[in-house]
Amino acid sequence: MKSPLITTALGRFRSMAIICGINLILLVIYMIAKYAFNAFDEGNPFIVVPIAHGYFYIAYILTVLQLAVQKRISLPVIIALVAAGTIPVASFVAERKIVAKYS
């Protein structure tokens, strides 16, 4: 049985916005630790954080595009949603606004 959260385009967008937002926060923490404190050296296991963010961000963009086609969202809003995936915490705000508008 499928989870009701991923059966609709809006549900998939919500899921990916939350996943991408959490991973982006982890990426910021990783980058601060790596470059400000020189915390990681060769062979660190946390290298999966930036790699995972790349894949999650691509999936997030695809879910934004799918939602935009189904809900006929304008181009400036699409650009804002895509940009929200690159700014820490912005994807959470965007997710709340889109869900409130299209639920």
Number of C-alpha atoms within 10 A of each C-alpha: 3 6 8 9 13 14 10 12 19 23 18 21 25 24 17 25 30 19 17 28 27 16 20 26 16 17 21 15 12 18 17 13 13 13 10 9 9 10 12 15 8 6 7 9 9 12 13 11 18 17 11 14 23 15 11 20 21 15 17 27 20 16 22 25 20 16 21 18 13 11 12 11 13 10 10 9 14 18 13 13 23 21 14 20 25 15 13 17 17 18 27 18 14 20 21 13 11 16 13 9 8 9 7
